[in-house]
């Protein structure tokens, strides 16, 4: 059993929300208004070949929880599937 400690916590960053006509953070948005633009687990803290946290063996992160920025239009689905496949091959 692996226990998490504060050493890996700095790799988390808060999520920021982008809204039409607004700047800064907001809440209570409809699905059509909200768009996550950045934040999540720092990809540099993960092994690119397994998606395993470098500092916490046995802890994996995939998909949109990882701070990966890309074009809009379904690419996030491809990233979710691909990173999930990579992690699945490692466990």
Secondary structure, DSSP 8 states (H G I E B T S, - for coil): -----GGGGGGEEEEEE--TT--S---S--TTT--EEEEEEEGGGB-TTT-BBSSSTT-B--GGGEE----SSSHHHHHHHHHHHHHHHH-
